[in-house]
Every structure is written in C-alpha cells, then in structure tokens.
Amino acid sequence: MQGAEDNVVTPLEQGNLDEAAVDEKERVLLEFVRLLTESPAKTTDSDVQRLREAGWNDLEIAEAVYVTALFAFFNRVADAFGLDGPEQSTPPAEFE
C-alpha cells in the first residue's frame, strides 16, 4: 500500500493480513482481493455484500476487481515471456 507504514507493509509483504495494522474496512477489502487472486471462481454475491457493509461503494469495489485482475494479467504476461521481477534484475548502470 503506497505510503503505508512498515507495520502495514511488512506483514502484507509476508502474506500475513492478521498482523497488518489496517482498519476493518481495509481488512475486508484485502480479504476480498486475496480471495479474488487465489480462488476467483469462489467469489460470491455475499462477498461483495460484505464489502458494501464495510463501507465500500460499487465503483470502489469494481476498481478493486479491475486492479486485481490487471495485476494477475501483468504477472502472467511477465511469466510467459520470462521477465525478471525487480528482485531478480540488475539495475541500469546509472542507478548503481
């Protein structure tokens, strides 16, 4: 999460949502995004309703779905072409 503190970013990088210092509204969204990423066919109307009850509106929910889908797309394209992730690549000489 851009601009977030370490007590949010580090647990999320480790896949540990329970330890992340996020409010309940964000937690519900992140749980939905995890479900959408790991098991998209298992998402239900009740999952979307839970987002609404947490305070997300339909445009925000749609944006979360689009962003999640785009990241999945980009990752699959990168994998298909054998592109290295940032942790595997060598920075250009001007950045060393």
C-alpha positions in Angstrom: 0.0 0.0 0.0 1.6 3.2 -1.2 2.8 5.5 1.5 1.9 3.0 4.3 4.0 2.5 7.4 6.2 -0.6 8.0 3.6 -2.1 10.4 1.3 -2.3 7.4 3.6 -3.1 4.6 5.8 -5.8 6.2 3.0 -8.1 7.3 1.3 -7.7 3.9 4.5 -8.5 2.0 4.7 -11.7 4.1 1.1 -12.5 3.4 0.0 -12.0 7.0 -3.1 -9.9 6.9 -3.9 -10.6 10.5 -0.8 -8.8 11.6 -1.2 -5.7 9.4 -2.2 -2.5 11.1 -5.2 -1.8 8.8 -8.7 -0.7 9.8 -11.6 -3.1 9.4 -12.8 -1.5 6.1 -9.4 -2.1 4.5 -9.1 -5.6 6.0 -12.4 -6.6 4.4 -11.2 -5.3 1.0 -7.8 -7.0 1.3 -9.5 -10.3 2.3 -11.7 -10.0 -0.8 -8.7 -9.2 -3.0 -6.9 -12.3 -1.6 -10.0 -14.4 -2.4 -10.2 -12.9 -5.9 -6.5 -13.6 -6.5 -6.3 -17.1 -5.1 -9.8 -18.5 -5.9 -11.7 -16.2 -8.2 -14.4 -18.8 -9.0 -15.3 -18.9 -5.3 -16.3 -15.3 -5.0 -20.0 -14.8 -4.3 -22.6 -12.1 -4.0 -22.2 -12.3 -0.2 -18.5 -11.4 -0.6 -19.5 -8.3 -2.4 -22.2 -7.5 0.0 -19.7 -7.8 2.9 -17.7 -5.1 1.1 -20.7 -2.8 0.9 -21.5 -3.4 4.5 -17.9 -2.4 5.4 -18.4 0.9 3.6 -17.2 0.3 0.0 -19.4 1.5 -2.8 -19.9 -0.3 -6.1 -17.5 1.9 -8.0 -14.8 1.3 -5.5 -15.4 -2.5 -5.5 -15.3 -2.5 -9.3 -12.0 -0.6 -9.2 -10.5 -3.2 -6.7 -11.6 -6.0 -9.0 -10.1 -4.3 -12.1 -6.8 -3.6 -10.4 -6.6 -7.1 -9.0 -7.3 -8.5 -12.5 -4.7 -6.3 -14.1 -2.0 -7.4 -11.7 -2.9 -11.0 -12.4 -2.7 -10.3 -16.2 0.6 -8.5 -15.9 2.1 -11.3 -13.8 1.0 -13.9 -16.3 2.4 -11.9 -19.3 5.7 -11.5 -17.4 5.8 -15.2 -16.6 5.0 -16.1 -20.2 7.9 -14.0 -21.5 10.3 -15.0 -18.7 10.6 -11.4 -17.5 12.5 -10.9 -14.2 11.0 -9.4 -11.2 12.6 -6.3 -9.6 14.4 -8.5 -7.0 16.0 -10.5 -9.8 17.0 -7.9 -12.2 20.2 -5.8 -12.4 19.6 -2.0 -12.2 20.9 0.1 -15.1 24.4 1.4 -14.5 23.1 5.0 -13.9 21.2 3.7 -10.8 24.1 1.8 -9.2 
